[in-house]
Amino acid sequence: MGEIGVAGIKSVLFALQFLTIIPLAPGLSFKDSELKASLAFFPSVGLLLGGLVAGFDWAAKDLWPPSVVGAMDVAWLAFLTRGLHLDGLTDTSDAIGSGAGPEKALSIMKDSHSGALGILVLVLVLILKASALAVLSGRGAWEAVLLCPCLSRWALNVMASFSIYARPEGGLGEAFVGPGTRWTLALAGPTALGAAWFIWGLWGIWLFAGVVAWSLLASLWFRMRLGGVTGDVLGGHLEVSETLLFLGAAAVCRINF
């Protein structure tokens, strides 16, 4: 197997290991180029997560009412992802909510302790996700449950590729950010767009387009507010995007089905 093939396999392994709880190759080391390349497979991993949540939802909906199943779906998704991006959400919320300048805000974001605002945002996101998933579960809308985790990882792709890294000293998320990762959109984009069309038709396309617009605007806002993004910002963006996607899908189901 050639060097390119090995690098590709390692990028897939990293995407799975980073975005899920599955410890495929915990002792394997990765080059920065392989970390960048892993972005191309983020929507595919999102589809896997969506499938696991949809399967769980299908198995649980005859045992408990939708309100309970929705909360269980959120707990299952958080478990599958180790709550990684939820941590980024709380840190980013504390930093932005502080009202401090970019340098101080980035320092607050680095603090491992969660403030009141971060916890409040975390709770609100979990409640909104659970409520939306309760609607989707009650309507049997497995398509939306499958698709939203895929498109929320696509949101991370878009933000990362059109942003700059905010910390001058660098950091763990630097390898994923910047124009150097933009080529991964050539694989991640068709994956997300194809999934959107084949899983939910025109509604899926609208969600895909909304994710692109929202992510570009968020990237621009963070560039003005913090000078760019960090790993925490990317994680927080994924969580907020996923919440908005579930809420949008729930609204579509209530209005049209």
N, C-alpha and C positions, 0 to 999 in steps of 0.2 A: 504493500500500500504506500502511495507517495506521500510526501510531506504535506501537501495540500489536503489530501484525504484525512490524514491524522489530525491536522489542525481543525478541519471541519467537524470531525467526531468529537474532539475535545471541546469545541465551542457549543455543540449540542449538549454534551454532558454538563458543562458549566451552567448553561441556561436552565436545565432541569434541576441541578443541585442548588442554584442560587434562588430560583423562584418557587421551589417546592421543598417539602420536608424530606424528600427522597435522597438518601446519602449514597449516590451512585459511585462517586470516586473521591472520598474525603481526603485522601492523601495525595491526590494529583495536583501538580503545580500548573499554573496557566500563565502564558505570556500576555502582555497588554493587547497584542493583536488578536489573540483568541478571545479575550474579554470583549473587545469591540465587536468581533464577529458574532458573538453569542446573541447580540441584540436582534440579529436577523431571525432568531428562533423564538423570541419572546411571545409573539401571538400564537405560535403553535403550542407552546407550553400553556398559554392561557386557555386554549381549546381543551387541552387535557384536564386542566383544573375545572373548567366549565362542565366537562363530561362527568367528572367525579361528583360534582355538586348536583348536577341534574339526575344522576343515577341515585344518589342518596335521597334526593327529594322524591323521586318516583317510589322508592322503597318505603319512605316514611309517611307519605301523604294519606295512606289508608289507615294508619295507626294513630295519628294525632291530627288536630285541627290545623288549618293553614297558619294561624298565628303562632303556634308552637313550632311548626315545621320551618317557617321563615327564620325564626331565631336559631334553630338547629342548623339550618343551611349556612348562616353566617358564622356560627361557631366552627362548623366543619371546614369552611373555606379558610378561616383564620388559622386553624390547626394545620391544614395542608400547606400554608405559606409561612408557618412559624410566626405569624404576626409581624413579619419583617417590615412591611410597608406601613403598618399601623404605628409603629415606633417612629418612623419618619414623619408621619402625619402629626403626631403630638409635638415633636421637636420643632417642626416648621411652624405650627400654630403658635407655639410659645414665642418663637423668634419674631414672627410677623406681628403678633398681637402686642409685643412689647413697645412698639412705636419707635424703637431705637434706630439709629443709623445703620448702614450696611455692616460695618465692622463689628459693632456691638451685637447686632442681631445674629450674625454668624457665630459669635462667641456663645450667645445664649443657645443657639441651635446645637452646639457641640456639647452642652451640659447634659449629662446622662439623666438628670432628675427632670421629671415632668411637672410643669406648673398647672395651675388651676384651669387656665384657658385651654391648654393642650388636652387635659383630661375631659373638659367639657366638649371640645370638638370631637374627640374620640368617641365619647358616649353618643353624641348626636349622629355621627356617621353610622355607628353600629345599629342604632334604633331605626334610622332611615333605611338602611340596607335590609334589616329584618322585616320592616313593614312592607317594603316593596317586594321582597321575596315571598312574603305571605300572600300578596295579591297574585303574583305569578304562579305560585304553587296551587292556590285555589282555582285558578283558571286553567291549570294544566299546561302552562306556556313554557314547555321545556326548551323551546327554541331560544327564548330570551335568556333563560338560565345558562344555557350552553354558550351563547354568543358573548354576553357581557364581559366575562373574564378575559376573553380573547381581545376584545376591543379596548379594554382598559390597559392591557399590556401594550397594545398598539399606541395608545396615548403616551405611554412612557417613551416608546420609540421616537415619536414625533418631537416631543419636548427635548429629549436628549440630543437629537440630531440638529436641532435649530437653536441650541443654547450654547453658552460658554460657561466654563466652570468658574464659580464665584470665589473660591479660596486661592489666593496667590501662592500659598505654600503647597497646594495640591491636596489630595485626599483620596479616600477609597473609591469615590464615585467618578473621579476624573477620567478614567479609562473609557467610560460610557458616553462622555459628553463631548460635543463639538462637531465641526464639519467633517472630521476624520471618520465619524461613524455614519455619515449620511448615506454611504453606499449600501448599508444594511437595509435601507428602506426598499431597495429594489426587490428584496425577498420578503421582508416583513409586510410590506404594503399589499402585494398581491395575495398573500396568505390571509390577511385580515379582511381585505375586500372580497375575496372569494368566499370566505366563511360567512361574511355578512349577507351576500347574495344567496348562496345556496341554503343557508339556515333560515333566513327570515325575509328573503326577497327585498322588495322596495323599502320596507321599514328598516331592514338591516343596512341598506345603503345610506339612508338618512342618518342612522346612528353613526356609521363610519364617517360620513362627511362632518357631522357635528363634532366628533372626536378630533378630527384634524383642525377644524377652526378653533375649537376651544383650547387645544394644546398649543397652537401657534400664539394665540392671545396670551395664554398663561406664561409662555416662554418670554414674550416681550415684556410682560408686567414684572416678572422676576428679574429680568435684566435691568430694568429701571429701579426696582426696589432694592435688590441685593447685589447687583452687578453680575448676575448669572444664577446658576442653580448649583445645588449640591446633591449628594446621594439622598439626603433626607427630603429635599424638595421633590426629587423624582418619585420617591416612595409616597409622599403625601399627595402628589399629583395623581398617581395611579389610584390611590384609595378614593379620592374625591371624584375622579372620572368614573370609577366603577360604581360608586353610589349614584351619580347622576344618570348613568346608563341604566341601572336597575330601576330607578324612579321613572325615567322616560319610558322604558319598556312596560312598566306597570300601568302608566297613564295610557299608553297605546292599547293595552289589553282591556282596560276598563271602558275605553271609548268605543273600540271597534269590535270587540269579541264578546 
